[in-house]
Amino acid sequence: MRLGFVSAILPDLTLRQVVEFAFEAGYSCVELMCWPKGKAERRYAGVTHLDVADFGRKKADEVRRLLEGTGVGISSLGYYPNYLSPDREEADRVLAHFKKVIQAAALLEVGRVTTFIGRDWTKSVDENWPRFLKVWKPLVKYAQDRDVRIGIENCPMLFTNDEWPGGKNLATSPKIWRRMFEDIPSYHLGLNYDPSHMVWQQMDYIKPLWEFKDRIYHVHAKDVRLDRDRLNDVGVLATPLQYHTPKLPGLGEVDWGRFLSVLGDVGYGGPVCVEVEDRAYEGSVQMRKSALRQSAKFLLQYMY
């Protein structure tokens, strides 16, 4: 396994500064954010460490030389919008950008991109399914033709009343993953597995590692603390941030020793990228860097 981090937590830094810090802090790879330049629509979005808008071989060579100079690799190119938005103009725009992310991954020979499926949050899973197939079958073919694998994160993207009741990402549970892979069997579609999203949904985050071991292409290392008193007060029908808090690895409820040991047992040898969304560490660039150093020190004791 290779330890990395999600670059979204360091929006103030240039690409060079990100990879130089990664090397200094003991990381071997980085998931680089590839949002189009412009105003962010939510926290951790809108970060552009790799601008894919006009990305050709010359720029790819420049990035490769930078990486070779630091010894840090790219775990994936990340972009996390809503491809199934009921706003068709938005959906078309983000889909066009994602194709550029895939092209950049191919040019860099990264071979992996990470994202969400998307969802019309006002509709059921079944009601979303025909559009999911219409959008994603050709999109997976597009990635397959360029030898790029897509890792879908399992975050429900349900945080505010604006995303209620369904959230903005379909791929939230083993039942849905199973259906996804049955309808789109290409192995260029897989998972960016984050155990923290299973915890607050009250799901087993270990068992799916065995069933989906051949579909896990990328892993996010984020922890979560369930606040039982708050949950008892608002119930599971509340928006999740009313009863759970994202934390650094080791400060929440994920058993990282067990999780990483089983991940190794199922044969996973890919990137495990720390995703910092812990507000207690977001006061400054130095605090966010400290969060990454602390996370690396904690996780490396369990990794080989």
C-alpha positions as CSV (number, residue, x, y, z in Angstrom):
1,M,0.0,0.0,0.0
2,R,1.0,3.6,-0.6
3,L,0.1,6.4,1.8
4,G,-1.1,9.6,0.3
5,F,-3.5,12.5,1.0
6,V,-6.2,14.4,-0.8
7,S,-4.9,17.7,-1.9
8,A,-8.1,19.6,-1.3
9,I,-7.1,20.5,2.2
10,L,-4.1,22.6,0.9
11,P,-5.8,25.0,-1.6
12,D,-3.3,27.7,-0.7
13,L,-0.4,25.7,-2.0
14,T,0.9,25.3,-5.6
15,L,1.3,21.9,-7.1
16,R,5.0,22.0,-6.4
17,Q,4.5,23.0,-2.8
18,V,2.0,20.2,-2.3
19,V,4.3,17.5,-3.6
20,E,7.3,18.9,-1.8
21,F,5.3,18.9,1.5
22,A,4.1,15.4,0.8
23,F,7.7,14.1,0.5
24,E,8.7,16.0,3.6
25,A,5.8,14.6,5.6
26,G,6.4,11.0,4.6
27,Y,3.7,10.5,2.0
28,S,4.5,8.7,-1.2
29,C,1.5,9.9,-3.3
30,V,-1.2,12.6,-3.6
31,E,-4.7,12.6,-5.0
32,L,-4.7,15.8,-7.0
33,M,-7.8,17.9,-7.2
34,C,-8.8,18.9,-10.7
35,W,-11.8,21.2,-10.3
36,P,-12.2,23.9,-13.0
37,K,-10.9,27.2,-11.9
38,G,-13.5,29.4,-10.3
39,K,-15.5,29.8,-7.2
40,A,-16.1,26.7,-5.0
41,E,-19.7,25.7,-4.6
42,R,-19.1,23.8,-1.3
43,R,-16.3,23.1,1.2
44,Y,-13.3,21.1,-0.2
45,A,-14.6,21.7,-3.8
46,G,-13.1,24.1,-6.3
47,V,-9.5,23.2,-5.6
48,T,-7.3,23.1,-8.7
49,H,-3.9,21.6,-8.2
50,L,-3.9,20.3,-11.8
51,D,-5.7,22.4,-14.4
52,V,-6.9,20.1,-17.1
53,A,-8.7,22.7,-19.1
54,D,-5.9,22.8,-21.8
55,F,-3.8,19.9,-20.7
56,G,-1.5,18.4,-23.4
57,R,1.7,16.3,-23.6
58,K,3.9,19.3,-22.9
59,K,2.1,20.0,-19.6
60,A,2.1,16.3,-18.8
61,D,5.8,16.2,-19.3
62,E,6.3,19.2,-17.0
63,V,4.2,17.5,-14.2
64,R,6.2,14.2,-14.6
65,R,9.5,16.1,-14.2
66,L,8.2,17.8,-11.1
67,L,7.1,14.5,-9.6
68,E,10.4,12.7,-10.5
69,G,12.2,15.4,-8.7
70,T,10.3,14.8,-5.4
71,G,9.7,11.0,-5.6
72,V,6.0,11.6,-4.9
73,G,3.5,10.0,-7.2
74,I,-0.1,10.8,-8.2
75,S,-2.6,8.3,-6.6
76,S,-5.5,9.7,-8.7
77,L,-6.9,12.8,-10.3
78,G,-9.9,13.8,-8.3
79,Y,-13.1,15.7,-9.3
80,Y,-16.4,15.3,-7.4
81,P,-19.4,17.0,-8.9
82,N,-23.0,15.8,-9.6
83,Y,-23.3,14.2,-13.1
84,L,-26.9,13.4,-12.6
85,S,-28.0,16.9,-11.4
86,P,-31.6,17.8,-12.4
87,D,-30.0,21.0,-13.8
88,R,-29.1,19.6,-17.2
89,E,-26.8,22.5,-18.0
90,E,-24.8,21.8,-14.9
91,A,-24.7,18.1,-15.6
92,D,-23.5,18.6,-19.2
93,R,-20.8,21.1,-18.0
94,V,-19.4,18.8,-15.3
95,L,-19.5,15.8,-17.6
96,A,-17.4,17.7,-20.2
97,H,-14.9,18.6,-17.6
98,F,-14.6,15.1,-16.2
99,K,-13.7,13.8,-19.7
100,K,-10.8,16.3,-19.6
101,V,-9.8,14.8,-16.2
102,I,-9.8,11.3,-17.8
103,Q,-7.7,12.6,-20.7
104,A,-5.2,14.1,-18.3
105,A,-4.9,10.9,-16.3
106,A,-4.2,9.0,-19.6
107,L,-1.5,11.5,-20.6
108,L,0.1,11.3,-17.2
109,E,-0.2,7.5,-17.2
110,V,-1.8,7.7,-13.8
111,G,-4.5,5.3,-14.9
112,R,-7.0,6.3,-12.2
113,V,-9.6,9.1,-11.6
114,T,-11.8,9.4,-8.5
115,T,-15.3,11.0,-8.4
116,F,-19.0,10.5,-7.5
117,I,-21.8,8.9,-9.6
118,G,-24.1,11.9,-8.9
119,R,-27.9,11.8,-8.2
120,D,-31.1,13.7,-8.5
121,W,-31.6,13.9,-4.8
122,T,-35.4,14.4,-5.1
123,K,-35.9,11.0,-6.7
124,S,-35.5,7.4,-5.6
125,V,-32.6,5.1,-6.6
126,D,-34.9,3.3,-9.1
127,E,-36.0,6.6,-10.6
128,N,-32.4,7.7,-11.0
129,W,-31.3,4.4,-12.6
130,P,-32.2,4.9,-16.3
131,R,-30.4,8.2,-16.3
132,F,-27.4,6.7,-14.5
133,L,-27.1,4.1,-17.2
134,K,-27.5,6.6,-20.0
135,V,-24.7,8.8,-18.6
136,W,-22.3,6.3,-17.2
137,K,-22.3,3.5,-19.8
138,P,-20.7,5.7,-22.4
139,L,-18.6,7.5,-19.8
140,V,-17.0,4.2,-18.6
141,K,-16.4,3.2,-22.2
142,Y,-14.7,6.6,-22.7
143,A,-12.4,5.8,-19.7
144,Q,-11.8,2.2,-20.9
145,D,-10.7,3.4,-24.3
146,R,-8.0,5.4,-22.6
147,D,-7.1,2.7,-20.1
148,V,-8.2,4.8,-17.1
149,R,-10.1,3.3,-14.2
150,I,-12.8,5.2,-12.3
151,G,-13.1,5.0,-8.6
152,I,-16.4,6.0,-7.2
153,E,-16.5,7.3,-3.6
154,N,-19.3,6.0,-1.4
155,C,-20.2,9.3,0.3
156,P,-24.0,10.0,0.1
157,M,-23.4,13.7,-0.2
158,L,-26.2,14.4,2.2
159,F,-25.2,17.3,4.5
160,T,-27.8,20.1,4.2
161,N,-31.5,20.5,3.6
162,D,-30.7,21.4,0.0
163,E,-29.6,17.8,-0.5
164,W,-32.5,16.2,1.3
165,P,-33.7,13.5,1.2
166,G,-31.6,11.4,-1.2
167,G,-28.2,13.1,-1.3
168,K,-26.2,13.8,-4.4
169,N,-24.5,10.4,-5.0
170,L,-26.1,7.1,-5.8
171,A,-23.2,4.8,-4.9
172,T,-23.7,4.6,-1.1
173,S,-24.2,0.9,-0.3
174,P,-23.1,-2.6,-1.2
175,K,-26.6,-3.3,-2.7
176,I,-26.3,-0.4,-5.0
177,W,-22.6,-1.2,-5.9
178,R,-23.7,-4.7,-6.8
179,R,-26.4,-3.4,-9.1
180,M,-24.0,-0.9,-10.6
181,F,-21.4,-3.5,-11.5
182,E,-24.0,-5.9,-12.8
183,D,-25.4,-3.3,-15.2
184,I,-22.0,-1.9,-16.1
185,P,-19.6,-4.9,-15.8
186,S,-16.5,-3.2,-17.1
187,Y,-13.6,-3.3,-14.6
188,H,-12.9,0.3,-15.5
189,L,-15.6,1.2,-13.0
190,G,-14.8,0.5,-9.3
191,L,-14.7,2.1,-5.9
192,N,-12.9,4.8,-4.0
193,Y,-13.7,3.2,-0.6
194,D,-14.1,5.4,2.5
195,P,-15.0,3.5,5.7
196,S,-16.1,6.6,7.5
197,H,-19.3,6.9,5.4
198,M,-20.3,3.4,6.4
199,V,-19.9,4.2,10.1
200,W,-22.5,7.0,10.2
201,Q,-24.9,5.0,8.1
202,Q,-24.6,2.2,10.7
203,M,-23.1,-0.3,8.2
204,D,-20.3,-2.8,8.4
205,Y,-17.2,-1.3,6.8
206,I,-15.1,-4.5,6.9
207,K,-17.4,-7.1,5.2
208,P,-17.7,-5.3,1.8
209,L,-13.9,-5.5,1.4
210,W,-14.1,-9.2,0.7
211,E,-17.0,-9.0,-1.8
212,F,-15.7,-6.0,-3.7
213,K,-12.0,-6.7,-3.4
214,D,-11.5,-6.6,-7.2
215,R,-13.4,-3.3,-7.5
216,I,-11.5,-1.3,-4.9
217,Y,-9.2,1.0,-6.8
218,H,-8.5,3.8,-4.3
219,V,-9.1,4.2,-0.5
220,H,-9.8,7.4,1.5
221,A,-8.6,7.5,5.1
222,K,-11.1,9.6,7.0
223,D,-12.5,8.9,10.4
224,V,-15.8,9.9,12.0
225,R,-17.1,10.4,15.5
226,L,-20.7,9.5,16.2
227,D,-22.2,11.7,18.9
228,R,-24.8,9.4,20.5
229,D,-26.5,12.1,22.6
230,R,-27.1,14.2,19.5
231,L,-28.2,11.2,17.5
232,N,-30.7,10.3,20.3
233,D,-32.0,13.8,20.1
234,V,-32.5,14.2,16.3
235,G,-32.6,10.6,15.0
236,V,-31.3,9.1,11.8
237,L,-33.7,11.1,9.6
238,A,-31.8,14.2,10.5
239,T,-29.1,15.5,8.1
240,P,-25.9,13.5,9.2
241,L,-23.8,16.5,10.4
242,Q,-26.4,16.9,13.1
243,Y,-25.1,13.7,14.8
244,H,-21.7,12.9,13.4
245,T,-18.4,14.7,13.1
246,P,-15.6,14.0,10.5
247,K,-12.2,13.5,12.3
248,L,-8.6,12.6,11.5
249,P,-7.7,8.9,11.4
250,G,-7.5,7.6,14.9
251,L,-9.8,10.2,16.4
252,G,-13.1,8.5,15.5
253,E,-14.7,5.1,15.4
254,V,-12.9,3.3,12.6
255,D,-10.6,0.5,13.8
256,W,-7.8,1.3,11.4
257,G,-5.6,-1.6,12.4
258,R,-8.4,-4.1,11.6
259,F,-9.4,-2.2,8.5
260,L,-6.0,-2.0,7.0
261,S,-5.1,-5.6,7.9
262,V,-8.2,-6.9,6.1
263,L,-7.5,-4.6,3.2
264,G,-4.1,-6.2,2.9
265,D,-5.6,-9.7,3.3
266,V,-7.9,-9.1,0.3
267,G,-4.9,-8.2,-1.8
268,Y,-5.2,-4.5,-2.0
269,G,-1.9,-2.8,-2.6
270,G,-2.9,0.6,-3.9
271,P,-3.1,4.1,-2.5
272,V,-4.6,5.0,0.9
273,C,-5.2,8.7,0.9
274,V,-5.8,10.8,4.0
275,E,-8.8,13.1,3.6
276,V,-8.8,15.9,6.2
277,E,-12.2,17.3,6.9
278,D,-11.7,17.8,10.6
279,R,-12.6,21.4,11.4
280,A,-10.5,21.3,14.6
281,Y,-7.4,21.4,12.3
282,E,-8.5,23.9,9.7
283,G,-7.6,27.2,11.4
284,S,-4.5,27.8,9.3
285,V,-2.2,26.2,6.7
286,Q,0.2,25.1,9.4
287,M,-2.6,23.4,11.4
288,R,-3.7,21.6,8.2
289,K,-0.2,20.5,7.6
290,S,0.0,19.3,11.2
291,A,-3.2,17.3,10.6
292,L,-1.5,15.5,7.7
293,R,1.7,14.8,9.6
294,Q,-0.3,13.4,12.5
295,S,-2.4,11.2,10.2
296,A,0.7,9.9,8.5
297,K,2.4,9.0,11.8
298,F,-0.8,7.2,13.0
299,L,-1.5,5.2,9.8
300,L,2.0,4.2,8.9
301,Q,2.2,1.9,12.0
302,Y,-0.4,-0.3,10.3
303,M,0.9,-0.2,6.7
304,Y,3.5,-2.2,4.9
